[in-house]
Amino acid sequence: MRMESVNPAAVPQRRLSNGMVIPGIGMGTFGNDRYTPEEVADAVYGAIKAGYRLLDCAAAYGNERDIGRVLSRTFEEGIVRRQELTVMTKLWNDMHGQGDVLVACAKSLRDLGLDYVDVYMVHWPFPNYHAPGARLKGRNPDAVPFSAEEYLSVWRQMEHLVDMGIVRSLGMSNMTITKLEQVLPLCRIKPVVLEVEINPTFQQPKLFEYCIRHDILPVAFSPMGSPCRPERDTEEGDVVTFEMEELQEIARAHHCHPAEICVKWAVQRGHVPIPFSVYPEEYTGNLRCTTEDFLTDAEMEMLQKADRNARLIKGKVFLWEGAESWRDIWDGEDESNKL
Ligand SMILES: NC(=O)c1ccc[n+]([C@@H]2O[C@H](COP(=O)([O-])OP(=O)(O)OC[C@H]3O[C@@H](n4cnc5c(N)ncnc54)[C@H](OP(=O)(O)O)[C@@H]3O)[C@@H](O)[C@H]2O)c1
């Protein structure tokens, strides 16, 4: 097992619409209700040492203070300088009210020990809060469907953070084309990234193309198909990404775990995967595999055709009274997802 660190300069880079350049792969930091904040923070420390320069954080992950401590340590130890890191974090659903966004951002900054974040995202496009570790019955009875007006009131506050200089750029997450069409024309400051589920099982080609056309870089959460996702996001019959035959065949040809094929496919396709792992051999391997032994055009095509159009992170816990199924969250777009 090769455990030596990876030269960050060898990792593919992406240019955002506002000119910022970010790494083509980042480290996820959601412990999936399985790993403690300390374990995740240790992994972040190890990942930065291993050569990661992009972190995907969120207030909702409940570990920004722990991550902040290891960030300070990496700066003090001279492992990395602040300006060499891209730190993304997200506004949680319980902070959508008037005046809340600045308070939430200030808390994330304080917890992370930073005076600015590189990308600040709206985590979900509605104020439907659920408690940490929630099960399905932990749903919020006040949950409401998406409203462009509500979203834009949040976005105006996000734009103000850029004006203040505490956020370099803005991002959206868990949006659909239907929702983007309603709000994008009204954004004074456009999002530079859209973070959504993308993996070989659920490739979202239409949304991907839409983002590219609008100069928004797709960031892929759950790029491995989130094998350890919380129970609230699983359903009987879900596809297990690592068990997909096409993925296994290509992994055998490259003598690696299917996880690394997920990463290679993402980076070569052009979206930014943010895989999570607390194990040094896994997160180091995930980074290194972006720098060598690339997939062939035939392998890329085989993976494209392997798309099961099967969403894994369904967001059921955010459903509102009166909604018929989790598909309502996604505006029924999954049915017509193929190009
Ligand atoms: N914006 C959003 O709403 C949203 C939603 C979900 C996630 N996210 C972000 O996306 C990140 C990643 O998503 P995720 O954690 O759901 O799923 P993921 O990255 O698809 O899957 C993570 C799991 O894959 C396994 N894995 C990773 N690398 C591996 C390797 N090289 N070999 C074997 N197994 C490997 C690990 O399992 P073991 O632990 O068993 O080793 C790990 O727990 C999160 O941490 C978070 O930052 C954002």
The ligand as an SDF file (V2000), in Angstrom:
LIG
                    3D

 48 52  0  0  0  0  0  0  0  0999 V2000
  -24.4560   18.6690    0.0060 N   0  0  0  0  0  0  0  0  0  0  0  0
  -25.0320   17.6370    0.5470 C   0  0  0  0  0  0  0  0  0  0  0  0
  -26.2340   17.6350    0.8180 O   0  0  0  0  0  0  0  0  0  0  0  0
  -24.2240   16.4030    0.8470 C   0  0  0  0  0  0  0  0  0  0  0  0
  -24.8750   15.1760    1.0460 C   0  0  0  0  0  0  0  0  0  0  0  0
  -24.0910   14.0380    1.2960 C   0  0  0  0  0  0  0  0  0  0  0  0
  -22.7070   14.1600    1.3400 C   0  0  0  0  0  0  0  0  0  0  0  0
  -22.1020   15.3720    1.1550 N   0  0  0  0  0  0  0  0  0  0  0  0
  -20.6160   15.5060    1.1550 C   0  0  0  0  0  0  0  0  0  0  0  0
  -20.0550   14.4910    0.3300 O   0  0  0  0  0  0  0  0  0  0  0  0
  -19.0920   13.7540    1.0670 C   0  0  0  0  0  0  0  0  0  0  0  0
  -18.9870   12.3260    0.5870 C   0  0  0  0  0  0  0  0  0  0  0  0
  -20.2400   11.7010    0.5730 O   0  0  0  0  0  0  0  0  0  0  0  0
  -20.5920   10.3790    1.4050 P   0  0  0  0  0  0  0  0  0  0  0  0
  -19.7890   10.3110    2.6320 O   0  0  0  0  0  0  0  0  0  0  0  0
  -22.0720   10.3570    1.4710 O   0  0  0  0  0  0  0  0  0  0  0  0
  -20.2540    9.2020    0.4320 O   0  0  0  0  0  0  0  0  0  0  0  0
  -19.0150    8.5980   -0.3760 P   0  0  0  0  0  0  0  0  0  0  0  0
  -17.8570    9.4990   -0.3610 O   0  0  0  0  0  0  0  0  0  0  0  0
  -19.6210    8.1810   -1.6570 O   0  0  0  0  0  0  0  0  0  0  0  0
  -18.7210    7.2820    0.4550 O   0  0  0  0  0  0  0  0  0  0  0  0
  -17.9190    7.3020    1.5790 C   0  0  0  0  0  0  0  0  0  0  0  0
  -17.5880    5.8850    2.0060 C   0  0  0  0  0  0  0  0  0  0  0  0
  -16.9640    5.1790    0.9300 O   0  0  0  0  0  0  0  0  0  0  0  0
  -15.9920    4.3160    1.4320 C   0  0  0  0  0  0  0  0  0  0  0  0
  -14.7000    4.5740    0.7620 N   0  0  0  0  0  0  0  0  0  0  0  0
  -14.1330    5.7770    0.5180 C   0  0  0  0  0  0  0  0  0  0  0  0
  -12.9550    5.6240   -0.1100 N   0  0  0  0  0  0  0  0  0  0  0  0
  -12.7660    4.2880   -0.2470 C   0  0  0  0  0  0  0  0  0  0  0  0
  -11.7250    3.4950   -0.7820 C   0  0  0  0  0  0  0  0  0  0  0  0
  -10.6550    4.0340   -1.3680 N   0  0  0  0  0  0  0  0  0  0  0  0
  -11.8580    2.1320   -0.7240 N   0  0  0  0  0  0  0  0  0  0  0  0
  -12.9380    1.5670   -0.1570 C   0  0  0  0  0  0  0  0  0  0  0  0
  -13.9700    2.2690    0.3750 N   0  0  0  0  0  0  0  0  0  0  0  0
  -13.8720    3.6180    0.3290 C   0  0  0  0  0  0  0  0  0  0  0  0
  -15.8410    4.5700    2.9170 C   0  0  0  0  0  0  0  0  0  0  0  0
  -16.4660    3.5060    3.6010 O   0  0  0  0  0  0  0  0  0  0  0  0
  -15.8210    3.0090    5.0100 P   0  0  0  0  0  0  0  0  0  0  0  0
  -16.0680    4.1160    5.9590 O   0  0  0  0  0  0  0  0  0  0  0  0
  -16.5770    1.7520    5.2790 O   0  0  0  0  0  0  0  0  0  0  0  0
  -14.3610    2.7890    4.7110 O   0  0  0  0  0  0  0  0  0  0  0  0
  -16.6030    5.8610    3.1390 C   0  0  0  0  0  0  0  0  0  0  0  0
  -17.2670    5.9230    4.3760 O   0  0  0  0  0  0  0  0  0  0  0  0
  -19.5550   13.8980    2.5180 C   0  0  0  0  0  0  0  0  0  0  0  0
  -18.5340   13.6110    3.4300 O   0  0  0  0  0  0  0  0  0  0  0  0
  -19.9890   15.3610    2.5260 C   0  0  0  0  0  0  0  0  0  0  0  0
  -18.8610   16.2030    2.6410 O   0  0  0  0  0  0  0  0  0  0  0  0
  -22.8410   16.4850    0.8870 C   0  0  0  0  0  0  0  0  0  0  0  0
  1  2  1  0
  2  3  2  0
  2  4  1  0
  4  5  1  0
  4 48  2  0
  5  6  2  0
  6  7  1  0
  7  8  2  0
  8  9  1  0
  8 48  1  0
  9 10  1  0
  9 46  1  0
 10 11  1  0
 11 12  1  0
 11 44  1  0
 12 13  1  0
 13 14  1  0
 14 15  2  0
 14 16  1  0
 14 17  1  0
 17 18  1  0
 18 19  2  0
 18 20  1  0
 18 21  1  0
 21 22  1  0
 22 23  1  0
 23 24  1  0
 23 42  1  0
 24 25  1  0
 25 26  1  0
 25 36  1  0
 26 27  1  0
 26 35  1  0
 27 28  2  0
 28 29  1  0
 29 30  1  0
 29 35  2  0
 30 31  1  0
 30 32  2  0
 32 33  1  0
 33 34  2  0
 34 35  1  0
 36 37  1  0
 36 42  1  0
 37 38  1  0
 38 39  2  0
 38 40  1  0
 38 41  1  0
 42 43  1  0
 44 45  1  0
 44 46  1  0
 46 47  1  0
M  CHG  2   8   1  16  -1
M  END
$$$$
